[in-house]
Amino acid sequence: MSGAGRVPPGSRMTTKIIHFMVNGRLEQAEFRADCSAADVKGLFRAAAEAGPHHILKMYNTAGVVVNISPRLEANSKESYYRLEVVASDLQSETPEPSQIFHSFSSRRRAELTFSQCELCAGVAKPRELDHMEHRLRRLESRVLQDAGETPDIMRELKSHVEAFKRKLESVEHLSWIGLFKDDGDQQLAEVAPEVKTPQLSVQKERQQVRGKFLNMSSLQVTEEVREHLKTPIFDNWQWEEAEMLVLLQVMYTDLDFLTAFQIQPDVLQNFLFEVFCHYNNIPFHNFQHCFCVTQMMYGLIWLTDLRNKLARIDLFVMLTSALCHDLDHPGYNNVYQINAQTALALRYNDISPLENHHCAVAFGIMAKPECNVLKNLTTEQYKHIRGGMIKCILATDMARHNEILNKFKDIQPVFDFADKEHKEVLMKIMVKVSDISNEARPMAVAELWLDCLLQEFFNQSDTEKLKGLPVSPFMDRDKVSKPSSQTNFIRFVLLPLFSELTKLFPGLEKHILEPVQRALEYYSDMEKARQDETEKP
C-alpha cells in the first residue's frame, strides 16, 4: 500500500518522498517543500508513536544523524532512513488536549501522509481502536469541563474515528495514518486553520526551552546515544536546545557527580538552565558552542580513561569549566574590549577581561540557592573547585596559549598523575583542546562552525572599522578567506597542541589528531583551488 500527500490542483510546489524504518515497519512519507519543520517533526513523531516530549532522531544508512526537517533528502526504499525514539519515559503519558489538537492540526497543515509497505502492513487491532475511542472520550470530557460545550474540532475528530472504523471493514491493508486521511483522492482538509503567532520574546523562548527540558528531564536516553555522546563525531546540529540540556544532565549523571557531591536533580536542572540563559544569541560563542566544548570534554574524559586517573572532583572542575567557559560572551574578543576601553576591560584592568567575566558569571549563577550545585560541599571541596575552575577558564585566553603549551611540553615526558602541578596543567590543556576542537569533528559539522566563527569575526572587524579601532587582520572580511583562516590556525595552533596531548594519550590520535590533519589537507586543497581560480586570465 502506498500513500502520498495530496498537492492542490495547479500547485507547482515540488514534493519529495521519504522512506524510513520505524518500529520494524517500512514507512513512506511524501510532503511539500513548503511544510514547516514543526509540521514534519510532528508527523514523524506520530509515526514513531512517541509522546510530545520524547526525543526522536533520524539516521541515514551510514548511521549518521540527519536533521528531521523539510530539507530531509529524498531516498529510495533500499536506502531508507531509520527513525528512533532515543529518549523516552518508562511509563506512557497522556497528552493534554491542546497537545493533541496541535499535533492533529500540524499533520493536516503539512499535507503529509505516511504509509506502511504492503509486506509489512497490518490491519489495526480492534483493541487499539477501542483504546483510541476511550482516550477521545476522556479528552472530550476534559474539554467539556473547560469550555462547556463540544468544540467543532472535537466533533471532527470523532467523525474521523467513525470513518476509520468504516475503512477497517473494506480495506485490507491500512496505514497507521489512515485516521487522518479523507476518503477518495480529495485534498487533505485542515482540522483547524493555521495560526500565525508573532515572534516570541527572548524570555518567552527561554521559558519554552525550560518547559521542554523539564518535561524531557526524566526521559531514559538510549545506550546508543549515551555511547555516541562519548565520541568526537557527535553532531550538535541535529539536537535542539532542550535536548542538549537533557544530554548535559546525562553527562553529569553518568560521571556520578550527583551522588559524589550530593547534587539534587532539580538544582542541577536549574543550574543548567541558568547557564543556557546566560549564553547570548550570537553567531559562534553561544549555547551550542558551550554544549560542543562540554561534550568534547566529556568524550575526552572517557577516551583517556581519566575517570581512573584523576579524582572525581577534578573531573567535575573540567566539565563545569567547559560548560561555563564562555558565559555571557558578547561576540567581541579581548583585543576589542581593551582597544574600545569597554566596562569589562576597565573592570579587569585589561587582563583577560572576557575570561574573568565568564568566571564571575559562573559563580554568580551558583550563588543562587536554587542553582547552587556546590552547596553541599565542604569548605575545602568548594575552594578546590572554585580555584580549579578559575584556572581552567582563564587558560582559554588564547593570549596565554604558548605559555601553557610550553609548560605542558616541559612536563609531558615525565608526567606524573600524582603531581599536583602536572595535573593542573593537564586540566588546562584538556579544557583548551575542548574549546578549539571543532576541526576534530566530521567536516559536515566543523565547516558549519567555521562559517559561524567567520561571521562573528567579520561583525567585530566591521565594528572596529566604524569606530576607528585597529582591525585584526584575521577578522577582516576584505582580507580573509575561508581556507586561509584555517590553514594557519590548524598548522600553528591545533596540530602542536593536539600532537602534544596524544603523546600522553596515544589512543587519542585517531580521534582528534588524524581528523585535524585531514582538515588541514581539505582547507589547503581549497586554498590552492581558490588561488588557481584567481590566477586564470
N, C-alpha and C positions, 0 to 999 in steps of 0.2 A: 504494500500500500504506500502510495506516495502523496504527500501533502505539499501545497505551495501557497505562499502568501499571495493574495489577490492584488493586482495593481489596477487602480482606477482606469477606466477607458480613457484613451487619449493621453495618458501619462507617459512621459518619456523617461521617467526616473528608472535607472537601472536597478536590478536586483541581483543578489548573489545567493548561492546555495552552499550551506554549511552541513557537512556530515560529521557526526560526533557519536561517541560511545558513552552512555551513561547508565549506571546500574545494570550493566550487562546487556543493554539494548542499543542497537544502532539506530540513531535518530537522524532526521533531516530537517533543516531549517532553511527557509527562504525569506529574506527580508529586503526591504528597500534601503537604498543608500542614505535616505534622509531620516531614518529611525534615530532616536536619541539613544545615548549609551545606557541610560536608566531603563528604557524600554527593553533593550536587548538583554541586559543583565537580569531584569525581572523575569523574562521568558525562559532564559537558561536556568534560572533559579527554580522555576516551576518544573522544568524538565527533570531536574535533579530531585524534585520533591523536597526541597530544602526550605527551612524556616527563614523568616525575614532577616534574621541576624546571623545565619550561618555563613561561613566563608567558602566561596566557590573559586576554583581555578581550572583553567583550560590548558591542556598540554598538547603539543604537536607530536608528530611521530618520533622526534628525537628526544622527547621527554622534557622539552623546554616549555616553560610557562608562556602563554601568549595572552595578550590583552583581550578580554571579553568586551567587545565594542563593535559598533557598525563597521569599523575598519578591519575586522577579522577577515583574513584572506579566505576566499572560496577554495574548496578542496574537492576530492573525489571520495567515493566510498572506500577505496583502497587506502587512502591517506587520511582517514578520519581522525578528528581530534578526540582527546579523552577528557571528559568533564567529570570533576570530582569535588565532593564536599570535603575540604581539607581541615575544617574545624566545625564541630557540631556539638550540640548538647547531648548528654547521655539520655535525657528524657525528651519526649516530643513536647512541643509547645503549641498552645492555641493562640493564634494571632488575634490582634484587635480587629474590630470591624473595619476601621479606617485602613489598616494594612491590607486586608482582603480586597477592599474596594480599589485601593491604589494599584494593587497587583493586577486585578482583573482589567481595569481601565488601561493600564500600561500595555497589557498584552493586546488589547483591541487597537489601541493607537498605533502600535508598532506594525500592524497588518502582517503579523508573522505567524506561521504555522509550522509546528514540528510534526513529524510523522515517524512511526516505527516501521522499519523494513518488514516485508511480508514474512520472512523466515523467522523473525524474532517477535512478531506481533502476537498479541493475545487479546481476548475479549475481557473487558473489565468484569471483575467479580461482583455479584450482587451484594456481598457483604461490604465491599468498598463503597458501593453506591449508597447503601443504607447509612454508612458512616458519613458520607458526604451530606446526605439529606439531614442527618441528625445535627451535624455542625451548622448547616444552614438554618435549621430551626432555632438553634441556640443563638446564632447571630441575629436572627430576626427578633427574637425575644429581647435581646440586649438593645437593639436599635429602637424597638417599640418603647422600651423604658425611657430611653433618652429623647426620642423625637415625638412619641405619642401616636405615630402612625407609620404604616409600612411605606417607605420611600419607593420611588419608581425604580431605583437601581436594584432594590431587593426583589421587587416583582419580576424584573427582567432576569435576575439570577435564577429565581425559582423556575421561570419558564425555560431557561437553558437546561436545568436539571431534568425537567419533564421531556424536553426534546432529546436529551441524551438517552433517557430511558427508552424512548421510541426507537432511537437508532440501534440500540442493542438488539432489538427484535429483528432487524433487517440487514445489519452489517456484520459480515463475518470477521473482518479484521478492522479494529478501530484504534486510531491513535489516541494516546493519552490526552492530547489537546482537543479531542473531539468535542468536549464540553463547550469549547469557546469558538466552534465553527458553526456558521449558518448552513442550513440545508441548501443543496444545489450549488451553483457556481457564482452566487452573488458575492459581492464585495463584503468583507467583514464590517459589520456595523460597530460603532463605538458604544460602550456601555455608558460612558459619560464624556462630555466634551472636554477637550484638553484645556487645562487651566494654566495660563502663563503667570508665573509669580515673579515679582520684582526681585532684583539681585539682593541676596541676603547680606546683611551686615557681617562684618568680621566676627563680632561677638556671637551672632546667631549661628554662623557657620561653625564656630568653635563648639558651641553647645550641642550642635547636631553631631559633631565628631565625638564629643563626650558621651552623648546618649548611645551612639552606636558602639563605642568602646565598652561602656559598662554593660550593655546588652550582650556583647560578644565575650566579655571577660571570663565567663565560666565555660567557654567552649573548649572541647577537647581537640587540640591540634594533632593531626595525624603524625605518625612516626616518620613518614616520608618527608614531610615539611620540616620537622624538627631536625632531621639529619641534613637536609638541604641548607638549613639555616646556618649550619656549621661550616659552610664552604664559601670560598671567594666568588663562586659563579652565581651566587644568589642575585636575582633580578629585582631590584626595588621598584622598577617602573610598573610592575604588574600587581602592586599592592596599594590599597587605599590607606589613608592616614589612620583611620580607626583600626584597620587590620594590622598596621605596623605597630601600633600601641599594644595590641594583643601579643604580637611577636616579641616585643621588648619585655613584656611581662613574662613570657615563656623563658627568655634568656635569664632573667633574674631568678626565676623559679628553678630552672634546670641546673643552675650553678649553686643551688641550695642557699641562696642569700637570705631568703625569708626566714628559714629556720635558724641559720647561724647568727643572724643579727636581730632576731625577734621582730621582723617587719610584718605588720598586719597587711593583708591583701588590699584593703581599701586605702590604706596610707600609701602603698606602692602605686596604686592606680591614680590617686590624687597627685602624687609626685610626678608620674609620667605625663599626666595630662597637663600639669603646670609647665613642665619642660616643653611640651608641644606648643603651648600658648606663647612661650617666650622665644620662639623662633619666628623670625619675620618672613613675610611673603616676598622674598627677593629671589633672583634667578638661581643662585648657587648655594649660599650659606643659609639654607633653610632647613626645615624639619626632615625633609628627605635626605639631605646630606648628613644630618645628625644620625638618622637611622642607619645609613650606609656605613658610617665610621664605627658606630656601635656594633653593627652586625659583623663587620670585618674583625673588630677586636674580639668579639665572641668566637668567631671562627678560628682566629689565631690561637686563642686560649686552648681550644680543643685540638687543633692540628699540631701544636707544640707540646701537648700534654702538660701545660703549665698548672693544671689542677693538681698534679702530683709533685710539682717543683716549687710552687710558691704558696704562701699562706692564703687562705680564702679571703682574708681582709685585703690583701694586695690585689687579688683578682677583682674584688669589689671596687677598689680605687681605680683600676684601669678601665673597667667597663663604665663606671659612672663618670669618669673623666671624659671618656669618648662621648658619652651621652650629652654632657654639659659643655663640651669644649668650645662651642661657637654660640652660646646663648645670647640672644638679642644682638646678633651681628647686624650692623647697619648696611652692609654691602659696600663699604669703603674701607680699604685696608689701613694699616698703621701709618704708612707713609703719608696718606691723605690726612689722617687725623692730626698728625704732627704739623704738616705744612699748612693745613687750614686752621690750626690752633683751636680745635674743637674742645668741647667741655671734657670729653674723655681724656684727651691729650693733656689738658691742664690739670685734671684731677690726678692723673698718674705720672705727671712730670715727664711726659714723652717716653716712659719706659713701658714697653709692651701694653699700650693703653687698651687695646681690644681684649687681649688675653686676661689682663687684670679684671676687666669689666665682666667677662664671661664667668670668671671665678666668683666675683661678687654676686652676680645674679643667681648663680647656682646655690650658694649658701643662703641667699635671701629667700629662695624658694623653700629650702629645707628649714628655714627659721619659722615657717608657718606650721603650727601644730598638726594640721590635717595632712601636711605633706612631708613631715619630718621622719624620713626613713632612718635617721640616726638617733632617734630619741631614746631607744632602749640600750644604747651602747654605754660602756664605761667611759670615764674621762680619758683614759689612755687610748682606748679604741677611737674615740672621736678625734683626738689630736692626731693620731696616726692617719686616719682617713682624710682629715682636712689638710694636713701637711702634704700628704701624698698627692691629693687632687690638685692642689695649688702648683706643685712642682710639675706634674704631668701636663696640666693645661697651659702653663706658661711656656713649656717646652715646645708647644705648637707654633710659637712665633718663629717664622722662617728666618728672621734675622739672627737667631741663635742656632741655626741648622748645623753649620760647620763645627761650632763649638761642641755640640752634643754628640755629633757623629764621630769627631776625632777622639772624644773621651771614650766612646764605645769601642773604637778601633784599638785603643791602647789596652783595654781590659779584656777584649774578646779572646785573645789566645790563652789567657789564664783565668777565664771567667769562673766564678765560684758562686753558686746559688746561696751559699751560707754567708756570703759577704754582703753586708747591708748596702754599701755604696754601689757594688756591682748590680744588685737588684734594682736600686733606684734608677740607675742609668738605663737598664733594660726596660723598665716600665715606661720611661720617657720615650725610648726608641719604639716600643710597641704602639704607643699612642700616636707617635709621629707617622709610623708606617701606615696605621689605620686611617689617619687623616688624609693622606695623599695616595691612597691605594686604588683609585678608580681605574688606572690603566692595568691593574692586575685582574680586572673583571673582563668578561667577554666583551668584544668590541661593540656589539649591539647595545650594551649597557654603558660602556665607558664613553663612547663617542657622543652620546646624548649629554653626558655630564660635561664634556668639553664644550659643547655648544652653550650650556648654561654658564659655565665659567667665563667664557669669552664675552657673553652678553653682560655679565656683571663687570668685567674688566672694562669693556667699552663704555658702559654707563659711567664708571668712575673717570675715565680719561676725558669723556665729553664734559663732565662737570669741572674737571681740572682746567680744561681749556677755557670754559666760560668764566671761571674765577681768576684766570691768570696765574694758576699754580703750576709748578713743574709737573710734566706729564711723564709717567713711567713708560719707557719705550715698549715693553712687552704688553702694555694695555692699550696702546694707540691703534685704533681701528684702521688708520691710514698706513700703518707700518707692519701690522701683524697679520699673518695668515694662519689658518687652522693648523696645517702641518708644521710650520716654523715655530709655532707656540709650543709644540710638544716635543719636537726632536731634541732641542737643547735641554729642556726640563727633564726628559727621560734620561738623556745621556749623562747629565752632570748632577742631577739630584736623585732621581729614583734609583737608577742602577747602582750607584755606590752605596746607597742606604740599604736597598734590598739585598745586595750581594753580601754586605757585612752581616746582616741578620741571618742569612742562610748558612753562613759559616758556623754559626752557633746552633742552628736548627736546619740541617741538610734536607730534612723532609719537606721543608717549605719551598724548595727550589722549583718543583713542578707547579706549585700552587700560586706563587707570586712572582718569582724571578723570570721563569720562562715566558709567562704571558706578557710581562713588561718588555722583554726582549723582542717578542713578536710585534708588540705595539710600536716599538722603535722602527722596525722594518716597515711596518704599514705606513707610518707617517713619513718616513724617509722616501719611500716609493711615491707617496702622494706629493711630496715636495718636489721631487725630481720631475714628475709628470707636469706639475704646475710650471716649473722653470722651462721645461721643453716647450710648453704651450706658449709661453710669453716670448720665447726666442724665435718662434716661427715668423717668417716675413709676412 
